[in-house]
Amino acid sequence: MPIKSMAEYAASGETPEILFWVGCAGSFDQRAQKVTKAFAQILDKVGIKFAILGKEEICTGDPARRAGNEFLFQMMAYNNIHTLNGYGIKKVVTICPHCFNVFKNEYPALGGTYEVMHHTTFLQQLINDGRIKLKDGGAFKGKRITYHDSCYLGRGNNIYEAPREVLEAFDNELIEMKKCRSNGMCCGAGGAQMFKEEEAGTSRVNFERAEQALETGATIVASNCPFCMTMLTDGIKNKEKEDSVKVMDIAEMVAMSME
């Protein structure tokens, strides 16, 4: 896909509507790359001028801070803020709740203040504005879907309705897990747990969460976070249900359902 970088926009004296912050998972994880492509396709299709940083983008530093390495976090954050402010970036859209949270709530203290949106909120706005049109209820019409609230989007930033409104636009059966919204359960990857072995216990968190998703009888588990997607997919594979139950990001579902 021919996607322009911020440097290319700057060279031609143009300004994009948004900066699409791809994130480490969206750049390097094979499964999350599909979400990156889906979201880019949506932006392209609705005619939104957007840019990425490309090779100028480095990790936000969120995992470093969560793991307790404040020095590394601040080095990364100041580097990113220098880059973003240098381009005069005003609006950032992310596909990762961890990136979203750190940009929105932690970068301002270091001099990086931007309008930050998670892609599910952005997609909800595009649907509400009529810019995204779905094919007769979309590719998921009548399907039984359950939605997993990621910690950093849900409890961390109180965003519960936007993702559900996007899913409801598919004209499907949305079934909530027993633990949802503010009582939702972590997938097991938050707080930099993604990058270390779990502590001793009776069960893995992602196995328990996957079981709760399977109990709904849903054939699609909708996710909004690359970490959650990995953990839930592993949990469903543990139950040998990967052939009948798919974990999908909301952006992928929208991209498949657009006219």
Backbone bond lengths (Angstrom), bond angles and torsions (degrees), N, CA, C in turn:
res aa  C-N    CA-C-N  psi(-1)  N-CA   C-N-CA  omega(-1)  CA-C   N-CA-C  phi
1 M - - - 1.475 - - 1.522 109.31 -
2 P 1.316 116.80 129.91 1.477 119.14 177.94 1.535 110.95 -79.15
3 I 1.310 115.93 95.12 1.478 120.71 -179.26 1.518 108.61 -111.39
4 K 1.327 115.92 128.10 1.471 119.73 -176.48 1.528 110.87 -79.92
5 S 1.300 114.78 141.83 1.470 119.99 175.54 1.517 109.45 -87.04
6 M 1.320 114.72 165.18 1.465 120.42 178.38 1.528 110.34 -61.23
7 A 1.335 116.21 -36.21 1.470 120.44 179.30 1.534 110.89 -62.68
8 E 1.344 115.90 -38.43 1.479 119.48 179.70 1.522 111.08 -68.49
9 Y 1.336 116.69 -40.67 1.466 119.37 175.76 1.518 110.87 -61.04
10 A 1.337 115.64 -45.78 1.466 120.44 -178.41 1.527 111.20 -61.92
11 A 1.334 116.19 -39.22 1.465 120.99 -178.75 1.531 111.84 -63.67
12 S 1.351 115.58 -32.41 1.467 119.28 -179.41 1.528 112.29 -94.70
13 G 1.341 116.15 4.33 1.471 120.23 177.67 1.513 113.86 74.35
14 E 1.334 117.45 16.66 1.466 121.15 -179.69 1.528 110.70 -99.79
15 T 1.335 115.53 162.49 1.466 120.98 176.05 1.526 109.15 -128.03
16 P 1.330 117.95 123.99 1.469 119.47 178.08 1.530 111.00 -75.01
17 E 1.343 115.30 161.52 1.477 119.51 176.95 1.521 110.50 -66.77
18 I 1.345 114.87 -42.47 1.470 119.10 -177.13 1.522 110.39 -139.47
19 L 1.330 114.88 156.00 1.457 120.92 166.06 1.527 106.71 -99.20
20 F 1.308 116.24 122.20 1.468 121.26 176.23 1.524 106.35 -89.32
21 W 1.349 115.81 109.19 1.459 121.39 178.09 1.523 107.66 -85.67
22 V 1.329 116.45 109.85 1.464 121.54 -172.40 1.532 111.19 -74.13
23 G 1.340 117.18 -42.47 1.459 120.81 179.83 1.522 112.34 84.26
24 C 1.328 115.97 163.61 1.469 121.47 -176.61 1.526 111.79 -63.27
25 A 1.327 116.94 -47.56 1.471 120.33 -179.48 1.522 109.95 -62.46
26 G 1.312 116.64 -47.39 1.464 121.56 -179.21 1.511 113.28 -62.82
27 S 1.332 116.50 -22.95 1.464 121.42 179.42 1.519 112.79 -89.39
28 F 1.332 116.27 -42.03 1.467 120.23 -167.22 1.522 115.82 -113.54
29 D 1.328 118.08 -23.86 1.466 120.57 -179.03 1.526 108.92 -83.95
30 Q 1.327 116.85 125.69 1.466 120.16 -174.17 1.521 113.03 -59.01
31 R 1.324 117.12 -38.90 1.465 120.13 -179.50 1.522 110.28 -70.70
32 A 1.333 116.94 -43.52 1.473 120.44 -178.75 1.528 112.12 -69.45
33 Q 1.338 116.78 -24.72 1.472 119.58 177.17 1.527 111.24 -59.92
34 K 1.336 115.74 -31.62 1.471 119.65 178.65 1.530 110.94 -66.04
35 V 1.334 116.01 -34.13 1.472 120.62 177.32 1.529 109.34 -68.63
36 T 1.335 115.90 -42.69 1.472 120.93 177.42 1.521 109.98 -56.15
37 K 1.326 116.29 -47.83 1.471 120.68 -178.84 1.521 111.37 -64.09
38 A 1.344 115.61 -42.53 1.473 119.57 -179.56 1.524 110.97 -60.95
39 F 1.334 116.40 -45.45 1.464 119.56 -178.70 1.530 110.98 -66.76
40 A 1.333 116.35 -40.07 1.468 119.89 177.70 1.530 110.80 -62.74
41 Q 1.332 116.77 -38.98 1.472 120.95 178.58 1.527 110.80 -63.49
42 I 1.336 115.64 -40.10 1.476 119.68 178.86 1.529 109.98 -62.86
43 L 1.326 116.55 -48.81 1.465 121.05 -179.80 1.523 110.64 -58.77
44 D 1.323 115.59 -41.52 1.463 121.48 -179.40 1.523 110.45 -64.11
45 K 1.342 114.99 -44.11 1.466 120.99 -175.03 1.538 111.80 -66.36
46 V 1.336 116.43 -36.93 1.477 118.73 -178.39 1.521 111.89 -89.02
47 G 1.342 116.21 1.91 1.462 119.97 173.64 1.516 115.56 77.27
48 I 1.325 116.71 32.26 1.466 119.40 177.73 1.524 109.29 -90.02
49 K 1.328 115.39 128.73 1.465 119.98 176.19 1.525 108.12 -76.99
50 F 1.326 115.43 113.59 1.462 117.83 -179.03 1.521 109.86 -135.44
51 A 1.316 114.80 157.49 1.462 120.90 178.42 1.515 109.55 -131.19
52 I 1.328 115.00 159.23 1.466 121.17 169.07 1.530 106.98 -118.83
53 L 1.314 116.44 163.68 1.466 119.12 176.81 1.525 111.92 -83.56
54 G 1.345 116.39 -21.11 1.456 119.27 -179.51 1.515 111.42 65.12
55 K 1.318 116.57 -128.64 1.463 120.49 -176.46 1.531 112.74 -71.62
56 E 1.314 116.88 -10.77 1.473 119.76 176.84 1.525 112.45 -81.54
57 E 1.336 116.50 -12.14 1.467 119.98 -178.96 1.523 109.89 -83.04
58 I 1.334 115.79 126.96 1.469 119.80 172.02 1.525 108.01 -120.70
59 C 1.324 116.12 170.64 1.471 120.74 179.83 1.527 110.64 -54.53
60 T 1.324 116.27 144.67 1.472 120.42 179.19 1.532 111.87 -66.96
61 G 1.333 116.08 -18.86 1.465 119.84 -177.10 1.509 113.08 93.70
62 D 1.329 116.30 -0.87 1.473 119.58 -178.33 1.530 113.12 -55.82
63 P 1.347 119.89 -49.80 1.471 118.25 -179.18 1.537 112.21 -60.99
64 A 1.333 116.02 -34.95 1.476 119.41 -179.97 1.520 110.50 -63.62
65 R 1.338 115.89 -44.30 1.473 118.94 -179.82 1.521 110.52 -66.75
66 R 1.316 117.66 -42.15 1.466 120.48 -179.48 1.536 111.07 -63.10
67 A 1.337 114.92 -33.48 1.462 119.24 -179.27 1.529 112.43 -83.55
68 G 1.339 116.18 -3.87 1.460 119.67 174.84 1.518 115.77 100.37
69 N 1.339 117.96 5.03 1.464 120.37 179.38 1.529 109.59 -96.42
70 E 1.314 115.77 79.22 1.465 122.13 -175.74 1.528 111.46 -63.67
71 F 1.332 116.78 -36.84 1.466 120.55 -178.86 1.529 110.72 -61.44
72 L 1.327 116.42 -46.94 1.463 120.87 179.44 1.525 110.61 -64.39
73 F 1.335 116.29 -41.40 1.470 119.66 177.97 1.525 111.01 -57.01
74 Q 1.320 116.58 -49.59 1.465 119.35 -176.35 1.525 111.74 -65.86
75 M 1.321 117.34 -36.24 1.475 120.06 175.73 1.523 110.50 -59.04
76 M 1.342 115.78 -47.95 1.468 120.45 -178.83 1.526 111.00 -65.87
77 A 1.337 115.53 -44.75 1.462 120.28 -177.53 1.524 111.40 -61.77
78 Y 1.328 117.16 -47.24 1.472 120.23 -179.78 1.526 110.99 -62.86
79 N 1.320 116.29 -36.26 1.466 120.49 177.58 1.529 110.47 -62.14
80 N 1.336 116.14 -47.46 1.469 120.93 179.60 1.520 111.87 -64.95
81 I 1.321 116.13 -43.20 1.480 120.52 -178.89 1.524 109.98 -62.58
82 H 1.325 116.15 -40.83 1.471 120.93 177.56 1.533 110.06 -59.16
83 T 1.335 116.13 -43.95 1.467 120.84 -179.80 1.529 111.26 -66.31
84 L 1.342 116.61 -49.00 1.470 121.00 -177.34 1.523 111.63 -64.30
85 N 1.327 116.16 -45.27 1.466 119.63 -179.58 1.529 111.14 -66.91
86 G 1.326 115.37 -32.41 1.469 119.68 178.10 1.516 111.92 -62.52
87 Y 1.322 116.57 -33.73 1.467 121.24 177.94 1.531 112.62 -89.43
88 G 1.332 116.54 -4.82 1.469 119.48 -178.51 1.517 112.90 69.29
89 I 1.340 116.84 33.65 1.472 121.13 -178.38 1.536 109.58 -64.54
90 K 1.338 115.08 134.58 1.471 120.13 178.55 1.533 111.45 -112.90
91 K 1.351 115.85 -36.30 1.470 119.40 -172.62 1.526 109.77 -127.89
92 V 1.336 115.67 127.34 1.462 122.35 -178.83 1.526 108.75 -122.58
93 V 1.336 117.02 132.13 1.469 121.88 174.56 1.527 107.55 -118.95
94 T 1.327 116.30 130.84 1.464 121.42 -178.54 1.527 110.90 -119.06
95 I 1.344 116.10 155.66 1.475 119.86 173.18 1.525 110.44 -102.10
96 C 1.332 116.59 5.54 1.469 121.31 -177.27 1.532 110.04 -124.27
97 P 1.331 118.70 122.78 1.466 120.88 179.50 1.528 113.40 -61.72
98 H 1.336 117.14 -27.35 1.464 120.23 179.66 1.534 109.55 -69.11
99 C 1.331 116.29 -46.10 1.470 120.63 175.51 1.532 109.77 -61.61
100 F 1.329 115.88 -45.37 1.469 121.10 179.94 1.523 111.34 -56.47
101 N 1.324 116.17 -47.92 1.462 121.02 -177.02 1.522 112.12 -63.68
102 V 1.329 116.73 -43.96 1.463 119.78 -176.15 1.530 110.76 -70.32
103 F 1.347 117.05 -37.71 1.468 120.27 176.01 1.525 111.46 -64.32
104 K 1.326 114.68 -45.91 1.463 120.26 -173.16 1.528 112.54 -73.00
105 N 1.324 116.72 -42.42 1.463 120.24 -169.21 1.524 115.71 -107.91
106 E 1.337 117.62 -20.19 1.463 118.73 -172.92 1.532 114.11 -117.38
107 Y 1.331 117.37 -27.33 1.465 119.24 177.98 1.534 114.26 -69.75
108 P 1.358 119.32 -33.74 1.478 118.06 -179.31 1.525 113.69 -54.68
109 A 1.332 117.99 -36.44 1.468 121.09 -179.65 1.528 111.90 -64.82
110 L 1.344 116.02 -18.80 1.465 120.21 -178.93 1.533 111.98 -105.21
111 G 1.333 115.72 6.73 1.470 118.94 177.07 1.509 115.02 100.58
112 G 1.330 117.22 11.56 1.466 120.49 179.70 1.519 111.16 -114.95
113 T 1.319 116.85 93.77 1.470 120.78 -177.44 1.526 109.30 -112.80
114 Y 1.337 115.77 118.42 1.464 121.49 -176.77 1.525 109.31 -139.41
115 E 1.325 115.39 161.23 1.469 119.09 168.19 1.519 105.59 -81.15
116 V 1.327 116.59 116.62 1.464 120.63 -174.40 1.524 109.90 -116.61
117 M 1.323 116.08 133.02 1.465 120.58 179.07 1.520 109.47 -131.54
118 H 1.321 114.71 143.12 1.459 119.81 170.48 1.524 107.55 -84.74
119 H 1.313 116.69 150.06 1.461 118.85 -172.17 1.523 113.86 -62.84
120 T 1.329 118.41 -26.44 1.469 118.55 179.00 1.532 111.10 -67.86
121 T 1.325 116.85 -39.00 1.475 120.77 176.65 1.520 110.12 -66.30
122 F 1.320 115.99 -41.03 1.466 121.02 179.79 1.529 110.27 -63.63
123 L 1.328 116.71 -42.80 1.468 120.90 178.72 1.526 111.29 -64.81
124 Q 1.344 115.80 -39.70 1.468 119.51 178.24 1.533 110.25 -59.89
125 Q 1.325 116.88 -42.62 1.462 120.75 179.74 1.530 111.03 -64.13
126 L 1.333 116.40 -41.48 1.469 120.28 179.88 1.530 111.20 -64.56
127 I 1.335 116.63 -37.36 1.474 120.59 177.57 1.532 109.90 -68.28
128 N 1.344 115.76 -45.76 1.470 120.16 -179.84 1.521 112.15 -62.24
129 D 1.346 116.13 -34.26 1.469 120.89 -179.16 1.525 112.41 -81.95
130 G 1.333 115.99 -2.38 1.462 119.82 179.00 1.514 114.26 78.83
131 R 1.327 117.15 9.96 1.470 119.73 -178.65 1.533 110.90 -81.66
132 I 1.326 115.97 -29.66 1.466 120.04 171.82 1.514 107.91 -100.72
133 K 1.324 115.24 121.29 1.475 120.26 177.58 1.520 108.28 -114.35
134 L 1.337 114.96 128.49 1.460 120.25 -177.79 1.524 110.64 -96.34
135 K 1.341 115.64 144.79 1.463 121.09 179.24 1.525 109.68 -70.28
136 D 1.296 118.75 105.43 1.467 123.09 172.52 1.531 112.50 36.19
137 G 1.327 116.52 56.89 1.463 120.11 179.46 1.512 113.13 88.03
138 G 1.318 116.50 -9.08 1.466 119.65 174.90 1.512 113.93 87.87
139 A 1.321 114.43 177.59 1.463 121.57 -176.76 1.523 112.48 -71.68
140 F 1.328 116.21 -8.32 1.474 119.64 -174.84 1.525 112.12 -114.05
141 K 1.306 116.12 18.83 1.464 120.66 -179.80 1.527 110.53 -58.05
142 G 1.337 115.57 127.29 1.454 121.20 177.66 1.515 115.14 79.71
143 K 1.336 116.73 -6.15 1.478 119.45 -179.40 1.530 109.79 -75.19
144 R 1.316 114.94 151.75 1.471 120.44 176.77 1.529 107.94 -91.51
145 I 1.321 115.34 118.75 1.468 121.44 -174.21 1.523 109.80 -124.95
146 T 1.328 116.74 140.85 1.462 120.54 169.48 1.518 107.99 -120.83
147 Y 1.322 116.09 150.70 1.467 120.51 -174.91 1.520 110.55 -119.51
148 H 1.328 115.47 132.79 1.467 121.70 179.42 1.532 109.15 -99.40
149 D 1.345 116.10 119.80 1.469 120.85 175.91 1.528 109.45 -77.38
150 S 1.324 117.27 113.95 1.470 118.47 175.41 1.532 108.31 -72.19
151 C 1.329 116.36 147.11 1.476 121.05 -174.71 1.527 112.76 -59.37
152 Y 1.338 115.76 -43.11 1.464 118.84 -172.33 1.522 112.62 -76.13
153 L 1.330 117.00 -21.27 1.463 119.37 175.88 1.526 110.02 -89.95
154 G 1.336 115.68 -45.11 1.464 120.98 -177.33 1.512 112.86 -74.56
155 R 1.323 116.04 -88.71 1.473 118.83 -176.02 1.522 112.53 -63.27
156 G 1.340 116.61 -31.46 1.461 119.49 -178.10 1.513 113.63 -70.88
157 N 1.339 117.06 -35.16 1.468 120.05 -175.24 1.525 113.82 -133.40
158 N 1.341 115.53 9.13 1.468 121.07 172.84 1.536 113.52 60.27
159 I 1.333 116.25 32.64 1.471 120.15 177.82 1.528 108.15 -103.72
160 Y 1.311 114.83 101.33 1.469 120.90 -178.43 1.528 112.30 -117.26
161 E 1.317 116.87 -35.04 1.470 120.11 -170.06 1.516 113.59 -81.72
162 A 1.351 117.34 -39.44 1.474 119.83 -174.58 1.528 112.93 -54.76
163 P 1.343 118.77 -50.49 1.470 117.92 179.84 1.527 112.64 -61.81
164 R 1.329 115.93 -37.53 1.473 119.57 -179.08 1.527 110.86 -68.89
165 E 1.321 116.98 -35.90 1.467 119.81 178.13 1.525 110.63 -64.87
166 V 1.319 116.37 -37.77 1.474 119.76 176.76 1.526 109.46 -63.44
167 L 1.323 116.97 -45.82 1.474 120.87 -178.89 1.526 111.52 -64.75
168 E 1.329 116.42 -37.44 1.468 119.74 -179.46 1.525 111.82 -67.31
169 A 1.329 116.72 -22.84 1.470 119.95 178.49 1.523 111.75 -67.68
170 F 1.346 116.82 -16.09 1.469 121.01 179.51 1.522 112.76 -79.84
171 D 1.326 117.46 -5.11 1.470 120.82 179.93 1.533 110.76 59.92
172 N 1.353 113.90 51.81 1.459 119.02 -179.10 1.518 110.77 -121.41
173 E 1.302 115.11 -174.79 1.464 120.91 177.14 1.526 107.85 -100.53
174 L 1.332 116.39 105.58 1.467 121.28 -178.85 1.524 108.86 -94.56
175 I 1.325 115.65 115.39 1.467 120.56 -176.66 1.516 109.26 -113.82
176 E 1.314 116.56 125.68 1.464 120.79 -178.23 1.525 111.30 -81.21
177 M 1.305 115.81 144.57 1.463 120.79 170.81 1.525 108.53 -72.69
178 K 1.336 116.19 161.61 1.473 119.49 179.45 1.523 111.00 -57.52
179 K 1.337 116.03 -41.38 1.463 120.05 177.62 1.523 107.97 -102.27
180 C 1.335 115.86 106.81 1.462 119.33 -177.87 1.529 110.08 -145.91
181 R 1.303 114.87 173.35 1.475 122.81 -177.91 1.521 110.19 52.06
182 S 1.333 118.45 -129.39 1.471 120.05 -175.41 1.529 112.23 -69.84
183 N 1.334 117.02 -14.80 1.469 120.82 175.34 1.530 111.71 -100.67
184 G 1.322 115.63 14.48 1.460 120.46 -178.36 1.520 111.70 -61.74
185 M 1.323 114.66 163.43 1.455 120.10 -177.40 1.524 109.88 -114.59
186 C 1.315 115.52 139.32 1.467 121.95 179.03 1.524 109.87 -61.91
187 C 1.341 115.92 148.31 1.473 120.25 176.78 1.523 111.19 -76.65
188 G 1.323 115.84 -15.20 1.459 120.01 -180.00 1.517 114.55 106.45
189 A 1.353 117.36 -0.32 1.478 120.03 -176.06 1.520 113.50 -104.35
190 G 1.334 117.68 -13.95 1.470 120.64 -174.19 1.520 113.46 -65.28
191 G 1.328 115.50 165.98 1.459 120.61 177.56 1.519 112.66 62.78
192 A 1.353 116.16 33.66 1.475 123.74 -179.83 1.532 112.92 67.25
193 Q 1.330 118.13 11.54 1.468 121.28 177.27 1.538 111.02 -64.60
194 M 1.333 115.71 -22.73 1.470 121.06 179.34 1.530 110.91 -55.02
195 F 1.336 115.55 -30.05 1.462 119.80 -169.74 1.525 113.60 -105.28
196 K 1.310 117.32 14.57 1.462 119.23 179.48 1.525 109.81 -142.79
197 E 1.296 115.47 166.66 1.463 119.28 176.17 1.525 109.54 -75.09
198 E 1.323 115.82 146.29 1.471 118.67 179.94 1.527 110.10 -72.57
199 E 1.336 114.75 157.06 1.462 119.88 176.50 1.535 109.61 -73.90
200 A 1.318 115.11 164.55 1.466 120.07 179.71 1.525 110.23 -61.54
201 G 1.312 116.20 140.75 1.465 120.94 178.72 1.515 109.02 -171.77
202 T 1.310 116.23 -173.89 1.468 119.28 -177.42 1.531 112.10 -89.05
203 S 1.334 116.67 -22.66 1.463 119.55 -177.77 1.524 109.88 -155.03
204 R 1.328 116.38 153.97 1.463 120.34 174.36 1.529 109.32 -78.17
205 V 1.325 115.92 141.46 1.466 120.54 -178.29 1.527 110.51 -59.73
206 N 1.339 116.59 -43.93 1.472 118.24 -177.09 1.525 112.56 -67.28
207 F 1.348 117.66 -28.78 1.460 119.71 176.35 1.532 109.92 -66.81
208 E 1.332 116.01 -42.24 1.475 120.33 179.53 1.520 111.09 -64.41
209 R 1.356 115.53 -43.44 1.464 118.90 -178.54 1.531 110.48 -66.28
210 A 1.317 116.97 -39.48 1.462 120.48 178.58 1.530 110.64 -63.47
211 E 1.317 116.56 -38.59 1.474 120.41 176.98 1.523 110.83 -60.75
212 Q 1.343 116.48 -42.07 1.469 120.25 178.68 1.532 110.73 -62.57
213 A 1.342 115.74 -37.57 1.471 119.29 178.20 1.525 110.39 -67.15
214 L 1.330 117.02 -42.10 1.467 120.99 -178.88 1.526 111.93 -66.53
215 E 1.330 116.48 -31.79 1.478 120.84 179.48 1.522 112.25 -60.98
216 T 1.335 117.95 -24.26 1.473 120.63 -178.99 1.521 111.77 -74.20
217 G 1.338 115.96 -16.65 1.465 119.10 -176.62 1.513 113.36 79.47
218 A 1.327 116.84 10.49 1.466 121.11 -178.74 1.532 110.86 -72.16
219 T 1.332 115.73 149.27 1.467 120.31 175.55 1.529 110.73 -99.37
220 I 1.335 116.03 -13.63 1.474 121.04 176.44 1.519 108.26 -127.51
221 V 1.335 116.70 128.77 1.471 121.51 170.54 1.518 106.17 -103.94
222 A 1.326 116.21 113.39 1.468 121.18 -177.70 1.525 109.91 -87.16
223 S 1.324 114.52 133.50 1.462 121.33 -176.08 1.526 109.37 -126.43
224 N 1.336 116.53 163.55 1.468 119.41 176.38 1.523 111.53 -131.08
225 C 1.339 116.72 12.86 1.456 120.94 -169.94 1.530 109.64 -145.05
226 P 1.334 118.20 132.02 1.467 119.14 -179.24 1.532 113.68 -63.42
227 F 1.339 117.29 -32.83 1.468 119.89 177.67 1.528 109.98 -66.82
228 C 1.332 115.74 -47.74 1.469 120.37 179.49 1.526 110.47 -58.84
229 M 1.332 115.55 -40.59 1.463 119.89 -178.45 1.528 111.08 -60.47
230 T 1.325 116.44 -44.22 1.469 120.90 179.09 1.524 110.96 -63.09
231 M 1.340 116.07 -47.45 1.466 120.61 -175.79 1.530 111.82 -66.45
232 L 1.335 116.41 -43.25 1.467 119.81 -179.57 1.527 111.41 -68.35
233 T 1.338 116.19 -38.43 1.471 119.82 177.62 1.523 110.25 -61.21
234 D 1.334 116.03 -43.51 1.474 119.56 178.19 1.531 111.20 -63.42
235 G 1.338 115.78 -39.12 1.467 120.40 179.35 1.517 112.38 -64.39
236 I 1.342 116.13 -38.39 1.464 120.49 179.97 1.531 110.46 -73.24
237 K 1.341 115.96 -35.82 1.478 119.45 175.37 1.531 110.36 -63.91
238 N 1.321 116.57 -35.65 1.462 120.59 178.88 1.530 111.20 -60.69
239 K 1.332 115.39 -32.20 1.466 120.52 177.94 1.535 112.19 -90.94
240 E 1.347 115.66 4.69 1.464 122.46 -179.98 1.528 112.66 55.72
241 K 1.335 114.91 41.79 1.471 120.78 -179.29 1.530 112.03 -113.67
242 E 1.361 116.02 10.91 1.471 118.43 -173.01 1.529 113.78 -64.05
243 D 1.339 117.96 -20.52 1.465 120.04 179.06 1.525 112.05 -77.79
244 S 1.327 116.95 -28.72 1.467 120.01 -175.55 1.530 113.64 -105.22
245 V 1.332 117.31 -18.61 1.475 120.81 -178.76 1.524 109.25 -125.55
246 K 1.329 116.27 125.37 1.465 121.28 -178.67 1.534 110.32 -111.03
247 V 1.330 115.15 140.12 1.473 120.74 172.10 1.517 107.00 -99.13
248 M 1.335 116.51 122.68 1.466 120.68 -176.89 1.516 110.84 -133.47
249 D 1.312 116.01 144.65 1.454 119.99 172.59 1.527 109.15 -77.39
250 I 1.320 115.70 148.98 1.470 120.73 -178.68 1.528 111.40 -59.15
251 A 1.337 117.43 -35.21 1.475 120.68 178.75 1.524 111.29 -63.07
252 E 1.319 116.78 -39.39 1.473 120.23 178.01 1.522 110.44 -63.14
253 M 1.324 115.90 -39.81 1.457 120.56 -178.64 1.523 110.74 -66.82
254 V 1.333 116.30 -39.98 1.474 120.48 178.21 1.532 109.67 -65.87
255 A 1.340 116.54 -45.79 1.471 120.52 -178.21 1.528 111.08 -59.58
256 M 1.340 117.06 -37.44 1.466 120.70 -179.95 1.531 112.45 -72.97
257 S 1.323 116.56 -20.51 1.476 120.91 -171.65 1.519 114.11 -104.97
258 M 1.325 117.15 -3.39 1.474 119.40 -176.52 1.515 112.42 -74.24
259 E 1.322 115.23 149.75 1.479 121.00 176.53 1.530 108.94 -69.59
